[in-house]
Amino acid sequence: MILQGLCARAFAGPPAAPAAASTAAQSAAATAAVETLERIHAHPRYTPRRPQLLPQLTRAINDPDASAHSISAIVRQDPALAGNLLRIANSVAYRRQAAPVEHLERAVALLGTEGLRRTVMAALLQPVIPDDGSVFARCATLIWDHTLLSADIAARPVDGAGRDDLHAAQLLALLHGLGSVVVLQVLRDSWKKSGEGDPDPGTLVSLLDTWSVPCARAISVDWGVSERLRHALEELADGTDGESPGSLGRSLRISRTEAAAAMMVLEITDVPTACDMTNGTG
């Protein structure tokens, strides 16, 4: 249901989408995409490498004594990361005032230590989503908007959840979103090679639903994520997680559902999405 809603908005968005490809072209493009997705580990250009600062930031985020200053000092080591943090601080998920946040120091002051803990991991994993005007780019942007909201919701303090629990839930939401973006990149290239139109929404939703988690698992393989996260991804891939109390899969399901509801409210009230507020970088 969530993917259907996001993809429907992508197909409805400007510019007007060309006619769907013929049935034969749809089938050929989908087959080519699945062949790539089945061996996604053999196509490193699609799977993002582990960010160099991930271990250092993970330690700082999980350290109850780490200050906003110490976390921002790590962020300053990577100008691209600092820029992403500013963009996310200005997104719908985090922005709390009318005036834009234009300096890292200001973002740190506004977000505070806990806000930084929630924001910096999203900034670190921010994917590059080229705006080529295609339905794939529009869908990827909407999915990453949804991912940011999901990750923010998952990282909010709740009774009985420790810092490690919240960090793991946030990272799972971000990995799931990255997996979906990888799927869309593969589909974009496969349909481009077919030379005929766009996929129909049903095909796009079906392939995203089937391959987002496997791609998230492929991304996580060399990232050194915790055993708990690896186990959660395995359970999600097997369809066996998402209900047990306290499970990461259940947290992901709840945060994604709440994020989708929040995006519907934003659409109804005509509030810009995170993409709109970050110059199309998602």
Secondary structure by P-SEA (a helix, b strand, c coil): caaaaaaaaaaaccccccccccaaaaaaaaaaaaaaaaacccccccccccccaaaaaaaaaacccccaaaaaaaaaccaaaaaaaaaaaacccccccccccccaaaaaaaacaaaaaacaaaaaabbbbbccccaaaaaaaaaaaaaaaaaaaaacccccccaaaaaaaaaaaaaaaaaaaaaaaaaaaaaaaaccccccaaaaaaaaaccaaaaaaaaaccccccaaaaaaaaaaaacccccccccaaaaaaaaaaaaaaaaaaaaaaccccccccccccc
